[in-house]
């Protein structure tokens, strides 16, 4: 299985277009590296690819990496489908950019499919342009994606219950509407975990991640009151469905005790001091055996 991180920033990207925090100013002055919004692509064999979440940056992300370019004919794409971990806008708005593709499959938990079908009304609009098949992704139930003899097992595991703000109702929580993916190469047996939105550090999640060789984990905020302290918003990290990285109850200490050889943070908000590789916060996670992922990071599992 081949894996490519197409973006590592949280919603809005980095720098965020309307933000003047210290990090965004530094990025505009070329002192910090700009980042696209968080998404991952994987392929069982390197030929056919699957996208995990579709951000507003999706077409620029496709253009940047040759394995995602058209491979045959006048119009084509090696991307066979899109897998959603949740229904947040920064993870689904890019679906509309895929309207030029004639046929592909969307994999989503039933509550997520319902959100973008009936609340966001995204799927009815998209179907006027493309033949999109929706396949339910049931938590804890394996889905097998094959490309010739190569196969990848995809398993959705619950990571939280935070709902998008665009909802006008209370969505059903069975199965949960926020999850992470466990991707297992069926030949090598190696496993990668991708969890960009984690609202609770549960024992069940620990058990799932303990079997992974590589973990790409929610690093949205360093502290729970990060936005409030900067005057950039009123909600806490936990209220927005993200366990903060720092502090005694943060994800850094929790992750450091897991057995994976590689543990990287993704989905980094533009305000997070981890974006500065020289910050004390970055040094503190390195001391725990953790690091921040970068756009374009690639791995063969």
C-alpha positions, -999 to 999 in steps of 0.1 A, spaced: 0 0 0 12 35 -9 2 65 12 5 102 4 -5 131 28 -20 157 5 -24 183 33 -19 186 70 -36 219 80 -70 221 97 -99 239 81 -89 272 64 -54 260 56 -22 277 66 -20 306 64 -58 311 68 -70 338 44 -86 360 71 -61 354 100 -33 377 113 -21 354 141 17 352 145 19 319 126 -1 332 96 20 364 94 52 343 95 39 321 67 31 351 45 66 363 51 80 329 41 93 322 77 69 292 81 58 267 54 22 271 40 1 240 43 -30 227 24 -60 214 43 -58 179 57 -63 150 34 -47 116 26 -46 94 -5 -37 57 -5 -34 30 -31 -34 -8 -27 -8 -11 -55 1 24 -66 -23 23 -96 -58 30 -83 -61 55 -55 -86 64 -28 -90 98 -12 -97 102 25 -117 134 29 -121 160 1 -110 195 10 -115 227 -9 -78 224 -19 -84 190 -36 -78 200 -73 -45 218 -63 -35 187 -43 -42 164 -73 -22 186 -96 9 185 -73 14 148 -73 20 128 -105 5 96 -93 -29 114 -91 -27 128 -127 -48 114 -155 -31 82 -168 -50 73 -199 -74 88 -226 -84 124 -228 -103 125 -195 -95 101 -166 -85 99 -130 -68 72 -110 -89 81 -80 -116 54 -76 -134 68 -46 -135 91 -16 -138 79 21 -152 104 46 -142 104 83 -169 129 92 -192 155 76 -173 187 85 -172 213 57 -134 212 53 -136 175 47 -166 175 22 -166 207 2 -140 193 -22 -165 167 -34 -180 194 -56 -147 198 -73 -149 162 -84 -180 168 -105 -160 164 -137 -152 128 -130 -179 106 -146 -181 79 -120 -167 72 -86 -177 59 -51 -183 77 -19 -177 57 13 -193 72 44 -209 63 77 -247 65 73 -251 96 96 -224 114 75 -241 104 42 -274 117 56 -258 150 66 -244 158 32 -275 145 14 -303 161 34 -288 190 54 -260 203 32 -277 192 0 -244 186 -15 -250 152 -30 -282 161 -49 -262 189 -66 -233 167 -73 -254 140 -89 -265 164 -116 -229 163 -129 -215 128 -120 -226 93 -113 -216 90 -77 -224 57 -59 -227 59 -21 -215 29 -1 -221 28 37 -191 26 58 -201 8 90 -179 13 121 -159 -17 131 -169 -36 99 -140 -42 75 -142 -29 39 -118 -44 14 -105 -24 -15 -86 -43 -42 -63 -34 -71 -54 -66 -88 -40 -90 -62 -33 -61 -38 -59 -55 -11 -63 -30 17 -87 -35 47 -104 -3 57 -120 -1 91 -138 29 106 -134 34 143 -153 59 164 -133 89 176 -159 114 187 -194 127 185 -191 164 175 -215 175 148 -211 201 121 -226 235 128 -245 235 95 -269 209 109 -304 221 117 -312 191 137 -297 165 160 -282 138 139 -284 102 150 -253 90 167 -256 52 159 -233 46 143 -211 76 154 -206 105 130 -169 110 136 -143 84 131 -107 75 122 -95 49 97 -74 18 102 -58 9 68 -42 -26 68 -21 -39 39 -33 -75 35 0 -87 21 24 -72 46 0 -70 75 12 -35 83 -13 -10 95 -17 28 93 -41 47 115 -55 81 103 -75 100 129 -78 138 120 -106 145 145 -104 130 179 -128 141 207 -120 115 233 -90 95 243 -109 63 250 -97 28 260 -113 14 228 -94 39 206 -61 30 225 -67 -7 217 -72 0 180 -42 22 177 -19 -1 196 -20 -25 166 -8 2 142 27 7 128 21 43 119 -4 68 135 -14 101 119 -33 118 148 -54 149 155 -31 178 164 -56 207 158 -49 227 189 -21 228 214 -43 240 243 -80 239 251 -83 277 253 -60 285 223 -86 304 203 -100 323 233 -65 335 244 -58 348 209 -92 365 206 -99 343 175 -130 325 188 -151 317 218 -151 279 217 -126 256 234 -108 228 215 -129 201 233 -161 219 225 -151 218 188 -144 180 190 -106 180 194 -85 168 223 -57 193 227 -21 181 223 -5 197 254 -11 194 291 -13 163 314 -46 152 298 -35 160 263 -29 136 234 9 139 234 14 121 267 -13 95 257 3 89 222 38 85 236 27 53 254 15 37 222 37 12 204 37 26 168 71 33 155 59 65 137 35 89 153 28 122 135 3 150 141 -19 162 113 -49 186 110 -29 214 126 -48 247 131 -31 279 120 -29 291 156 -11 261 169 25 268 180 35 233 168 37 248 133 69 266 143 96 239 143 117 260 167 90 264 193 92 249 228 60 230 221 76 213 191 106 204 212 84 189 239 66 165 215 99 155 199 111 145 234 82 121 236 90 105 202 63 124 183 65 148 153 44 170 131 37 157 96 43 177 64 24 180 32 35 154 7 48 129 33 47 95 17 50 59 29 49 24 14 33 1 39 
